[in-house]
Amino acid sequence: MAPCSQTVAVVGAGVVGLCTALEAQRNGFQVTLIDRDEPGLGASFGNAGYLATELIDPLSTSKTLYSALSMWINPHGPLSIPFGYIHRIMPWLSRFIVAAHPKTVSYGRTALQQLNQAAIPAWKRCLANIGATDQLVQSGYLLVWESEDKLEDAKAHAAHMGQWGIKTELVQGKRLKQLEPEIAENINHALYFPQAYRVKEPYELTNILFSAFEANGGTFIQKAVDGIVPNTNKVLIQTKMATIEFDYAIICTGAWSKKLLQLVGLEVPLEAERGYHLTIDAKDIKLNHPIGSAERRFVMCPLDSGLRVVGMTELGGLQRKPVKRRFDSLRHHSRQLLSRLNDPALVVSEWAGYRSTLPDSLPIIDKHPHYDRLLFAFGNQHLGLTQAAVSAELVVSLMTSSSQFVNLEPFRVDRF
């Protein structure tokens, strides 16, 4: 364990940064958390609340590439690339296409499976340490299909999951209605994941993590970081108000990480991927499980705040305003799965935020190649909440030179 005199700055107060700050505290460090916004207000605020450990396939596969055009031109499709941004994203798209090579996909799948397999145990440890295990719910998960002719797809996916030790049950008819009485009649079949987890409420979870961090003596600075100067003995963090010296620093700034890495001489092909959500105040519509649509590619999850509907992949950078029709698409899709949502009186809130996405779908969990005291944990794409606690344990183990329970070679910062 590191002596209590050692200091670490964790830059980024989303769920990955909060878990990292707590893990550093548990290892004896004096931790300062730095973010330009209040804790938990980025992508951590808007996620579905579902811990999607079964998502072990990288986003870039031959199947994805074959379906990309149809997803893009579909007015309710899950993929959007604004025409005015295509020229800027072409280098990233080129890398994404190359990442669909079968060997690259297989390598990435193995890496994601190892990380996701360790995700729930890491969350249990994190929450047990702060007395908040009630925030984790073993809810199960339903992946649904509407088309009868997609039954073989479900069976093939179940077999694929079984190869990786992920338990599923193919459900139809009475069994499906028993699991989810509110499900629409047009749902033909589903895969049930009985061992799946969700959290009660993502934003409340970040508040609990932050309260525990402060109770453990942590310091929070709400300032934007303008500079990072690492050397062999220290890391200087610069804001407009001050320059602060730390023994270590860990960058956990999600979609904003690319600019910070450029300050320390590193280029990573990180893209900001905007996601959209609706939160529906639907107290009379009881959903027992998180539900994902295999065909429509979105997720609904019951949370304390209401029914969360999350979807869309919009690759358009960090500057564009949210597009209203994306929210309309989420309304359209959710009503196809839960017909009782066709009620104009329901109160619905809208939100859009940014995920950090790399072409190979793998996060970065690593040290700077030249400065051991500067570390990174970001780029978890759609799995930021899922992988937050395990990413925290792994990046802190790098900082303390402890043994790792996951092979970190696939997550190197200089792999591109």
QUIZIBEL-V436901 format. One record per pair of residues at least 24 apart in sequence whose C-alpha atoms are under 6 Angstrom apart, sorted by the first residue. I is the first residue (numbers start at 0). J is the second residue. Records with the same first field share a line. If there is no record, write none. Layout:
# QUIZIBEL-V436901
I->J  J
This chain:
# QUIZIBEL-V436901
0->26
1->27
3->27  28
6->30  245  246
7->245  246  247  248
8->32  248
9->248  249
10->250  251
11->251  252
12->38
13->38  39  43
14->43
15->387
16->251
18->388  391
19->391
21->212
30->217
31->217  218  219
32->219
33->219  220  221
34->221  222  223
35->221  222  223
39->205
42->352  353
44->202
47->309
48->197  198  201
49->197
50->196  197  385
52->115
55->108  111  112
56->108
57->360
59->98  99
60->99
61->99
75->328
77->311  312
78->311  312
79->313
80->313  314
84->315
94->358
95->358
98->359
118->386  389
121->388  389
122->388
134->198  199
135->198
136->196  197  198
137->195  196
138->196  288
139->192  193  194  195  288
140->191  192  195  288  289  290
141->190  191  290
142->189  190  290  291  292
143->188  189  292  293
144->186  188  189  293
145->185  186  187
147->187
167->191  192
182->337
183->336  337  338
199->302  303
200->302  303
247->372  373
248->373
249->373  374  375
250->375
251->376  377
253->355  377  378
254->354  355
269->356  357
270->356
271->316  353  354  355
272->313  314  353  354
273->313  352  353
274->311  312  351  352
275->309  310  350  351
276->308  309  349  350
277->307  308  348  349
278->305  306  307  347  348
279->305  306  346  347
280->305  346
354->380
355->380
356->380
362->410
363->410  411  412
364->394  410
365->411
